[in-house]
């Protein structure tokens, strides 16, 4: 089982779901929805891609055919909906008749599917998929990885010969060769293979690590594995040789120091064995399981060195340390129940990042269970379940945020409805309409009056009363002169001329007045007319606004309420599933804590028994020395 | 008799163990299925919400969108695009390698959505990237367009010019 953990680290999690798809460039430039779906899918926004895919599938008759099914399955895979995706993919790529997927794409699809199921821990399905890959069809840069994956999966199933043929297929200067040989060596350790052969494979793997991107960690791991193997088979010297090469500041240091100490003990080098264990004890937390083992191993070794009093002290110290560890583990278990354990971890996740290809952020700054959690998090099962819980947590966040959005939309809709009603209920338009009509009527009357007044251009219409009297008098005088002329042969020319002059002066004044007044009235009338026209234009614009008042709120309230209901019910269902998943993750941690507590209690019991025995022995010795002294 | 009784007891124990493990497996499968079901429902709901948002916030009479496409362009590595509408920077976007790949594979990105009044408008797209020799390339493309009381879509199109063997940039109006 330990070697499965090694390979789990090896396969990079950067396989992307869209790699399963054949290259398919959009067929229509203007089909924006399809183009957007493609962009979302290829850029890893699977949620949006799946939503758009749904819209596209609802728009029947667009001629995309099976490609939409492939997109759907791809997006489902990306969102961690493995069961649905698996079903869909198998239907699509299993059929050799499906011309949409060319042979090369099909082989790639099988390869990536295998990788995906391998990462998920579904090795049987992964093996089935990898066996369907046609090696000739895949890209040359994937060939070594393919051989590595196939070899590993064959080894899992115990098909050693198949695995060997794949390992031989890997080129020697590829990074995958080091991993493959390591896996082969670990596989040898679990089978009855001669140690010399195992050592040769381990050495080969070490030699090939130079082709990997980060050889340090892999070298440490290989040396540790080899050391553990040789120690367990009683070959202490070989074990020491490998364990010595593990770096002192790596992830594998504690285990290497512990095994190194045991290997030296087995070689009767007790003094030397104390050194790595002291180093381990002082530089690592007591929550580390290797340190816990060291706590009891040190007094055991001291006893072997016949330093019994020191051993007794060390056993007492270990007992106290174990008490503390048990209490710390109990506190962690309590925090698990009160929600202080997993919840802070979930709270630091980015809400939009979820799905099968989004890793869980496992960094834990300032968390009381940080050291312990690091240990638990290295377990594949915990990580898988935690990822699902993270997905549910992200979905819950999305649902809550969406409800907030809906509430904001409701506000928008209500504001628009208010605006609309305000415009519709406003009387100003009717009032203005009435006023404009009144003005128009008065204007017409005024124009009629003006026309009447200015009917005679001689200006008689504008004469004052005295002027009218004068005009009348002129008329009378003219008549009198005419009569006098008929009766008395009156020479009237002189009078007539004078009268005409006076009449002319008056008429000139009247005419001047007429011209001046007409100018004034015309200007006033024009201004009035302009004002009336402006008022009419304003009225027209207001009328248009009234007619075209925004009705973009109509029907939305109903839609929003319907969606809100759906969201609420979804939130309830999600709450239930979340609780179940939370319990599942919690039970993994709880079981682990229980196991650790049991182991520590076991160590503690051993330490107490040994301390009691030593106490008894040392007391008897003192008594015996005292007795001898008394006799003497 | 004693042997038969103990055999029956062992058998019962085995059956109960088997039953409990089967039940656990069924529970596990049930939980997995309901999680997948939930995921599908959440995706569907979010899509509905997205459509509602588009209809409500960007009505057909005023809606305006800018898209980006980049087909058959292998000699240009897109870094960023800045959109300036009527003398105002409205959006800018930095591209990841995955997104560039998505554009090359036929994807269209909706880079900007908004509302726009009817009338004449000016859009400038500032495109930055690297050519095949690793030199920084910065181009601005301008489009003056009219908008009526209906939706308007523009596309910033990056294509390959085979004659000059260099990328071409243009803004295309969708009819």
Interface residues (C-beta under 8 A of the other chain):
Chain A: X16 X23 X24 X25 X26 X29 X30 X32 X35 X36 X38 X39 X40 X41 X42 X43 X44 X47 X50 X51 X52 X54 X55 X79 X80 X81 X82 X83 X84 X388 X391 X392 X395 X398 X399 X402 X405 X406 X409 X412 X413 X552 X556 X559 X560 X563 X566 X567 X570 X573 X574 X577 X580 X581 X584
Chain B: X31 X32 X33 X34 X35 X36 X38 X39 X40 X41 X42 X43 X44 X45 X46 X47 X48 X49 X50 X51 X52 X53 X55 X56 X57 X59 X67 X69 X71 X96 X98 X99 X101 X102 X103 X105 X106 X107 X108 X109 X110 X153 X174
